[in-house]
Amino acid sequence: MTLDELLSEVSYKLPKGYPTIVDGKFVDREEVLLINKFLVENGFGQLPLPEATNKTPKKPTNKIGPPAAFAKWWNGDMKNATKRTKFFELIPIVQALQPSKPVTVDTILKAIDRSDLDWGDIDYIRLGLAKLKKDKDSLAYLNNRYLAGEEESSPIPKTGGMVSIYNNKRISAFMWDGIENFYSLVKQSPTEAGKKNKPFTADVILFWGVKGNPKNDTDLQNRIKKAIENPKILKSNPSIVDLGNNQYMACVSLKAGHGRIGKLTAYMGNYVSTGDADVDALEEGVVSSAISKLTGFVKAIGGKIADLWSQAKQSFINLSTKAKQVFSSESPDVQLANKASSELADFLALVQDENPDFVLDDVLQESGDEELICNSCMQRKLLDMDKFMQKFLQGTALNEFDKKIKELSSQPGFVYRFEELDTKSKKIKSAMTYTKKVVDKIKNAQSTQTASASKKNKCTILKVKGGLKRSEIKNIFFIYANQNAITALTNMLNTAFPKGVTTSSKALDAFFKMAVDLNAQSIFGRSGNLPLVKFTGAPNPQQLGTKEAYVEKTLKSNKNYAKYLGKQNLPVVGLRITPSAGSGGENPYYYSIILYTLYTINADGVSDLTPDKFEYAEISFKANSGSDFTFAVEGDNVATGVKVLKTFKK
């Protein structure tokens, strides 16, 4: 990840959702301390701390520090990113339920107290808001800034909102916590049978004319199922699906802010041919050190808690071993998972009864370099990675890719920037020597199971001499992530140009089609029968229609600007591949790979066309190593044409 990507990732942890910057400098000391902690964890250097003097730094006019009670709630109980996302998602839903009233703490509490609505398990929000009501300053801060649309990070606009999707009509019901019920219906359609991963990007399903909780209405679900396979879309409103019986629905993707577009991991995985059953194995990670940490914690308390932990511990160990083996293609045992979850829940309930201040996350905080459980599937995968790494460092792994890129680089609509690794540097040579020792250790790992047991199990547990830690395989994994990215890009380009480049006009058409298809996939996901509305907090939700309609409309619109793109030297598709070792040099082999695709054009006419009016999706091929090793492809940022010109400036 680049420094910009990391800063974007850490922003959600800050009190107001983004850092305070004055004259190009970070001026809030507490914010910088939080950012620095995150940067260090990801191998980057620290930002300079603002001077701790009595002088008050110049502040932007819209900067008002949060009251102590609000800050304690937001950075304490609500510190978890999932909880904050839930909080921001429920606010526009509350607004759509009662559009004639302003969204306040009181109206939120009143709405989520309704048992007939699909709020799910959000007691932590209810309890937190009830506490904030007792603090006058915090209540005013939350009502007047986050809920009145004055903060940039506010999830609702001052005017408009999701209610405008269907003629400003108030919604009567929704699927939000129960969205998985909706997706189970989607996966029952013939086109989705047997497929993994989330097929669509809607975060909430809005209903008009439906009473009560939709997931409890069997008749409604049957009509939703029929609509998924063959939606009846209103001619007067391409975002609304007619379910019959005077009931209607809309599928809404809730995205905080303008930047994030969507994930492309599964889609790009279709272009990766590794000889393995699937690419999903890349999504599994390392075994947590939670067991040893909890055991130590329990010993210090003793009594009933220690007795109960002795019962829960073995199930938890079995679950971890089964579900979290690195690169294992085995599925976790559902009964085992339920047993472990139940016993662990009983254990935690008892702990919290006797210790109200107990926070599980504090006990389970990752050590950063825990021991891995190595199995034969992992061994095979890691050795395959090493083979590619050697080819990668020798340059031979990129031969086909280089050939395709050179063929395309002279064509209109495409730009390419590649900075090669210095494989002769001492740093990389040293890393190669270290990695070779790790590979040899993995290669010589021995099975801990009998021959008969090994035949029954697809992935047998191995004993690695001296153990195997996460940090030891990090370089190998990052290179493997690069391999998947290069393979996917090569196959995608071969698909777009099966006969090579014939004419410049056909090449330009192919790049327009590629850009729109990638953007549509990240916006809609795999399934595209249903129309989608994208809500970012802007006054007018983006009513995109179906995936097919979006592609047709956007492709036609973008092609109209082809000659103006040429005049501005702006591409339709751009590819940047640059070394990204991190400030500490901990990933010396790793390339940062970003694909830029023409996304939207915000001009009011030909006379208004300037580079800043062209927007591009930044599609990143990521390799992360937090609590898990993950390979992901995401359209996670929007860049203007100005940035794109700067990125590819020769």
Secondary structure, DSSP 8 states (H G I E B T S, - for coil): --HHHHHHHHGGGSTTSS--EETTEE--HHHHHHHHHHHHHTT---------SSS-----TT-----HHHHHHHHTTT-SHHHHHHHHHHHHHHHHHSTTS---HHHHHHHHT-TTS---S-HHHHHHHHHHTT-HHHHHHIIIIITTT-STT-SS-SS--GGGGGTT----EEESTTHHHHHHHHTTSGGGTT--S-----SEEEEES--S-GGG-HHHHHHHHHHHHS--B-TT-TT-EEEETTEEEEEEEE-SSSS--EE-HHHHHTT---SSS-SGGGG-----SHHHHHHHHHHHH-HHHHHHHHHHHHHHHHHHHHH--TT------HHHHHHHHHHHHHHHHHHHHH-TT--HHHHT---SS-B---BHHHHHHHHHHHHHHHHHHHTGGGHHHHHHHHHHTTSTTEEEEE----TTSHHHHHHHHHHHHHHHHHHT-EE-S-HHHHHH-SS-BEE-TT--BHHHHHHHHHHHHHHHHHHHHHHHHHHH-TT----HHHHHHHHHHHHHHHHHHHHH-S--SS-EEEE-SSSS-EEEE-HHHHHHHHHHHHHTTHHHHHHTT--SEEEEEEE---TT---TT-EEEEEEEEEEE--SSGGG--GGGEEEEEEEEEEEESSSEEEEEEEEEEEEHHHHHHHT--
